[in-house]
Amino acid sequence: MLATKSDPKLSNKLQEKALALFVSDVHLSDALPRTTDYFLRFLSEQARNTERLYLLGDLFEYWAGDDDGENSYNQEIIGALRALNDFGVKIFWIAGNRDFLIGSHFAQSAGVELLNDPTELRIGECHLLISHGDALCTDDTSYMTFRAMVRQTEWQTAFLAKPLAERKAIILGMRKASNTEQQNKSMAIMDVNPDAVMSLCEQYPGATLIHGHTHRNAIHQEAHGLRYVLPDWDCDHHQNKRGGWLRLDSQGKLEFIYI
């Protein structure tokens, strides 16, 4: 059962310290002040009541390189993450398709540990597999070609050597082209491919898969176990705010919590 903060039983449960929280697709941007506000409140309130926080990609709408972390908006986010780390919460990061240029300088400043995609976890009695999820969208062949190119070390080195303003202009152009292209793609093409999911899960028998990227919050029963799809966040463009996280409690139960 999916739970929300309005559930009376949940408010008591949230007072108990969680083993881990999982979040993705917040798409932080200074153009989204309400979404930013809700996420900062999440970091200063709910996230302080867990042992570990896993950020599974697309925390930012885009990331042009760690030298972009010096602007005031990004500094506020970095400072909030560092404060959570200093409070004693371990923070882990998997890159998304929007912020794969996050590097070691950001990680050190924010107090986060960079993880590979996918990463296998054993937390308490739970066997988990975490991923951003975009690598599973194999039906979207044009995106997979683009992904293979930009994840190459050589491409990233050449791109990061460009001036920051030029990088931002290129990224904005890529986003505009991507938005136009997506209008001509079916939702099925942009979702995960069942065979790709099965192939990944077969490599990690018994693991519960947790990912984001698709913005299709759900719990799926797959042949090899459960698959949790994390919600995306948007509190600025819709009358009803959207967002949330997955909570692993001390008994090993996974539960969605919504803002």
Secondary structure, 3 states (H helix, E strand, C coil): CCCCCCCHHHHHHCCCCEEEEEECCCCECCCCHHHHHHHHHHHHCHHHHEEEEEECCCCECCCCCHHHHHCHHHHHHHHHHHHHHHHCCEEEECCCCCCCCCCHHHHHHHCEEECCCCEEEEECCEEEEEECCHHHCCCCHHHHHHHHHHCCHHHHHHHHCCCHHHHHHHHHHHHHHHHHHHCCCCCCCCCCCHHHHHHHHHCCCCCEEEECCCCCCEEEEECCEEEEECCCCECCCCCCCECEEEEECCCCCEEEEEC
